[in-house]
Amino acid sequence: MKVLGLSGSMRKEGNTAQLIQVILGQCKNAGLKTEFVTLAGKKIHPCLGCLKCMEKKWCVIENDDWGEIAQKVLECEVLVIGSPTYYYDITGQLKNFIDRSYSLYHDRRLSGKKGIAVAVNASMGAERAAATIEGFLGAHEFASLGAVTGTGTDEGDIMKDAKAVAHAKKTGDKIVRLLKPR
């Protein structure tokens, strides 16, 4: 897989998922292999802070969906990771996923991949949510391809945010240029 879209929204087809899908659509239309994963309906336990991952090089919590999704992140070249804005930041579900990725940090297993932050807000906070995601990308030494933010409350509203949709399409095109050089 080349480009993985990961939505931290609890709405399977909510605004965050739709904005990520715009980016993935540009990639798919250009012939790149894409995959979309949502955390909606997934069980992602919080990090225990046990530090056993330092020795194991993998999170020791095994009774949830984190490992399967983390494996997909390890296999992608570009990660498009997004969240709706909950109280001016990312969702708790995505935060749990990110915290557990500490197990991949010790050997810099994500270093060198490319990443894009996506955040959607109802009225404010998308920039802060995007900054949290960019912090995750930076800590893991992803090469940042920027952030896409937009506004939408009800499902589908994001598609009315012409500026966000246009930026998502341009971002998808940027991925295509990077992965399919002429």
Order of alpha helices (4+ residues) and beta strands (2+ residues): beta-alpha-beta-alpha-alpha-beta-alpha-alpha-beta-alpha-beta-alpha
